């Protein structure tokens, strides 16, 4: 007779929950610093993209804080739905801001000055954020936490935005193609709407299953983009 074991053991769940709390704390700390630097540099360079990137970091902090609140309780599962709704709203807020900022930049033909600080910040985020996102996603999938996975996707979106910002600032500085950044940012906004909808419905993660034909994590989080 084949015995199936559903989900990790209580001891393993405690380890994963502690790991998620540490990763969330690291994400919050980095994003606070990132927001201050980006918004300051954005004002100095008159860069809508940099200011938007900084405000995106503020939104990411709210998403990570929701997960931190969830896992601070004795029963994280009981707070799952509320945390998911907060994360979904964060996605929608990010999409709305990026869309409005991009439209204004395209219509007004706003041109930003060169920003060395912005380029360095975007490059650092492009290197750091994927690591944090992947680690939290693995833990969230194993634990079967939709909110942890959704928050890792929010962090992954920061990676995309970092790439958009880096390319936008570089292309603008080198070739004067000011429209490249807002156009690419609109694509990110569309992805944010999709992820927000899935988080609101609770599609970000399903219960983990292990057993024959189901490798660890195979049945979890099938709807989350890798």
Buried (B, 14 or more C-beta within 10 A) or exposed (E): EEEEEEBBEEEEBEBBBEBBBEBBEBBBEBBBEBBEBBBBBBEEBEBBBBBBBBBBBBBBBBBBBBBBBBBEEEEBEEBBBEBBBBBBBBBBBBBEBBBEBBBEBBEEEBEBEEBEBBBEBBBBBBEBBBEBBBBBBBBBBBBBBBBBBBBBBBBBBBBBBBBBBBBBBBBBBEEEBBBBBBBBBBEBBEBBBEBBEBBBEBBBBBEBBBBEEBEEBBBBBEBBEE
